[in-house]
């Protein structure tokens, strides 16, 4: 729908259900943490020295200058050629001075504003936000096992995404609803996402119809004019390169469409060392940077100053089988080095909370924690797949979604700044107790005990005898009970009825027109 076709009306501000939506303190199901904007005050971990940073940068520039990147989108090639790039067939070569000139235009920090203005998030700087698992074709739970994703499963995971305050944005589909035809899947999924959540949403760059439909539906849901939508970032897309050293047609098309309307793109090469990238992690990171930077340069050529971010999905493969591995020491170092390079280019960065485990067991928790520590210690700003990911991204787990949200709340408690003053030093309390007393009953403790420490909603801190006597319920079983209770109590955030009707009318119209083409 063009600007001229859009119905003339005054913008309606969508505020959802207030600061904490339907789950202000978790309701009866759980007592969860409040919504918070996370800021990491710790210094990031930097595995390489400044000379190493310069060498990686120089090699990434040599890739762009001497090897080139295939851009399988003629419009993208034409845009870059118009700005002075060297072109040989589908391959594009960029001069390093030109690259750095364009990267200097990227805002180091930007905001994304959804229909609930209190759910606005800041990308960049020392900020870090978490999103749901995205794009697996399968899902699983302890009751029915692993299965192909359905529309009902999709909506359930969207409800969990909305419910948890530690999830800041609704990324891609938390599970693909395979029972909806691909031509109209995006229409039903975005309608559900925009009505069941009031958080920032995402568009898949899989053809112009899907991208344009998502932008228009996001505009409608926010009660915005076209001018208001274009004036500030309201949603985003994430694109992946086709490693090694290639970008495909629809991804670049989506980037350019969003860039023209001032909406950001996260560029995330999927470089697996030993398969689609060099077996050395430094080499894989360098290739990943070259693939990411050319797409960011393209966005700046289309609309100078449009927000963008680089993503890392650099990990290793199991060299015995070729299977992807996640949450490995190599993955952690690759993420941390990419963080150093993102700061070198003064750009926001995305990473992921991932694992290779097949079930929500100790391996899943260990690998996911390692991945999350990579995000936290690297200076990451956007964490994809932070809740629910299994099987290297092939499965979304109901139980793991709950387990991961407990982990995210632990991290949010970890982010809180430490205060050192007379009150926290507690000298008078120590003087009062002395050598022979205890701190349980004194006033200093009584005034603070309810909020002194993080209190889990899932972890079981009972001693073994009480754990045994209460049924010896393991963590995944507790999570199983919890997600069912949350879904049973879920209430969608409010939406103006006129806006909802306009969304419904748009979806109906686009379905009648056939949605997005799927046969080529």
PEKA-V397875 format. One record per backbone hydrogen bond with DSSP energy under -1.0 kcal/mol. NH is the residue of the N-H (numbers start at 0). CO is the residue of the C=O. E is the energy in kcal/mol with one decimal. If there is no record, write none. Layout:
{{NH,CO,E} {NH,CO,E}}
This chain:
{{5,1,-1.3} {11,222,-1.2} {17,14,-1.6} {20,17,-1.4} {22,19,-1.3} {29,25,-1.4} {39,125,-2.9} {44,376,-3.2} {52,48,-2.0} {53,49,-2.3} {54,50,-2.1} {55,51,-2.5} {56,52,-2.6} {57,53,-2.7} {58,54,-2.3} {59,55,-2.6} {60,56,-2.4} {61,57,-2.0} {62,58,-2.2} {63,59,-1.9} {64,60,-2.3} {65,61,-3.5} {66,62,-1.2} {67,62,-3.5} {68,91,-2.2} {69,244,-2.1} {70,89,-3.2} {71,246,-2.7} {72,70,-1.4} {76,72,-2.2} {77,73,-2.7} {78,74,-2.4} {79,75,-2.4} {80,76,-2.7} {81,77,-2.3} {82,78,-1.2} {83,80,-1.7} {84,79,-2.6} {85,92,-1.9} {87,90,-2.8} {90,87,-2.0} {91,68,-2.5} {92,85,-2.9} {93,63,-1.8} {98,94,-2.2} {99,95,-2.6} {100,96,-2.0} {101,97,-2.0} {102,98,-2.6} {103,99,-1.7} {104,101,-1.5} {105,102,-1.5} {109,122,-2.5} {111,120,-2.6} {112,232,-2.1} {118,115,-2.5} {119,116,-1.1} {120,111,-2.1} {122,109,-3.7} {126,123,-1.9} {127,37,-1.6} {128,380,-2.3} {130,382,-2.2} {132,386,-1.9} {134,172,-4.3} {137,393,-1.2} {138,146,-2.5} {139,395,-2.1} {144,140,-2.0} {146,138,-2.6} {148,136,-2.7} {153,149,-2.6} {154,150,-2.5} {155,151,-2.2} {156,152,-2.5} {157,153,-2.1} {158,154,-2.2} {159,155,-2.0} {160,156,-2.2} {161,157,-2.2} {162,158,-2.6} {163,159,-1.9} {166,163,-1.4} {167,129,-2.7} {168,129,-1.3} {169,199,-3.0} {175,135,-2.8} {177,148,-1.8} {177,175,-1.5} {179,176,-1.8} {183,180,-1.6} {184,180,-1.3} {187,183,-1.7} {188,184,-2.8} {189,185,-2.3} {190,186,-1.9} {191,187,-2.4} {192,188,-2.6} {193,189,-2.6} {194,190,-1.5} {195,191,-3.1} {196,192,-1.1} {202,235,-2.3} {205,203,-1.6} {210,206,-1.9} {211,207,-2.9} {212,208,-2.5} {213,209,-2.2} {214,210,-2.2} {215,211,-2.2} {216,212,-2.7} {217,213,-2.5} {218,214,-2.2} {219,215,-2.4} {220,216,-2.7} {221,217,-1.7} {222,219,-1.7} {223,218,-2.2} {228,224,-2.3} {229,225,-2.4} {230,226,-1.1} {235,200,-1.0} {236,263,-1.7} {238,265,-2.6} {241,245,-3.2} {246,69,-2.5} {251,247,-1.7} {252,248,-2.1} {253,249,-2.4} {254,250,-2.2} {255,251,-2.3} {256,252,-2.3} {257,253,-2.5} {258,254,-2.6} {259,255,-2.2} {261,258,-1.8} {262,257,-2.7} {265,236,-2.6} {266,308,-2.7} {267,238,-3.4} {272,314,-3.5} {273,276,-2.3} {274,271,-2.2} {275,271,-1.4} {276,271,-1.1} {283,279,-2.4} {284,280,-2.6} {285,281,-2.1} {286,282,-2.3} {287,283,-2.4} {288,284,-2.4} {289,285,-2.0} {290,286,-2.3} {291,287,-2.3} {292,288,-3.1} {293,289,-1.6} {295,291,-1.9} {296,292,-2.6} {297,293,-2.0} {298,294,-2.1} {299,295,-1.9} {300,296,-1.9} {301,297,-2.0} {302,298,-2.5} {305,302,-2.2} {308,264,-1.8} {309,347,-2.1} {310,266,-3.4} {311,349,-2.3} {314,270,-1.4} {316,272,-1.2} {317,322,-3.3} {320,317,-1.0} {321,317,-4.1} {324,315,-2.4} {331,327,-2.2} {332,328,-2.2} {333,329,-2.5} {334,330,-2.2} {335,331,-2.4} {336,332,-2.7} {337,333,-2.2} {338,334,-1.9} {339,335,-1.8} {340,336,-2.1} {341,337,-2.6} {342,338,-2.0} {343,339,-1.8} {344,340,-2.1} {346,341,-2.7} {349,309,-2.0} {350,381,-2.5} {352,383,-2.3} {360,358,-2.5} {364,360,-2.1} {365,361,-2.8} {366,362,-2.7} {367,363,-2.3} {368,364,-2.5} {369,365,-2.1} {370,366,-2.3} {371,367,-2.9} {372,368,-2.6} {373,369,-1.8} {374,370,-1.9} {375,371,-2.7} {376,372,-2.6} {377,373,-1.2} {379,374,-1.8} {380,348,-2.5} {381,348,-1.8} {382,128,-2.7} {383,350,-2.9} {384,131,-1.3} {385,130,-2.1} {389,394,-1.9} {390,356,-3.6} {391,354,-1.3} {392,389,-1.7} {394,389,-1.6} {395,137,-2.1} {396,387,-2.5} {397,139,-2.3} {400,396,-1.8} {401,397,-1.4} {402,398,-2.4} {403,399,-3.2} {404,400,-1.7} {405,401,-1.7} {406,402,-1.8} {407,403,-2.7} {408,404,-2.3} {409,405,-1.9} {410,406,-2.1} {411,407,-2.4} {412,408,-2.1} {413,409,-2.0} {414,410,-1.9} {424,420,-2.6} {425,421,-1.1} {429,425,-2.1} {430,426,-2.3} {431,427,-2.3} {432,428,-2.2} {433,429,-2.5} {445,441,-2.4} {446,442,-2.5} {447,444,-1.5} {448,444,-2.0} {450,447,-1.1} {451,447,-1.2} {466,462,-2.6} {467,463,-2.9} {468,464,-2.6} {469,465,-1.7} {470,467,-1.5} {471,466,-2.7} {477,473,-2.1} {478,474,-2.6} {479,475,-2.1} {480,476,-1.8} {481,477,-1.8} {482,478,-2.4} {483,479,-1.2} {484,480,-1.7} {485,481,-2.5} {486,482,-2.2} {487,483,-2.1} {488,484,-1.6} {499,495,-2.3} {500,496,-2.5} {501,497,-1.9} {502,498,-2.5} {503,499,-2.6} {504,500,-2.3} {505,501,-2.2} {506,502,-2.6} {507,503,-2.4} {508,504,-2.4} {509,505,-2.5} {510,506,-2.3} {511,507,-2.1} {512,508,-1.6} {513,510,-1.2} {514,509,-2.5} {515,182,-2.6}}
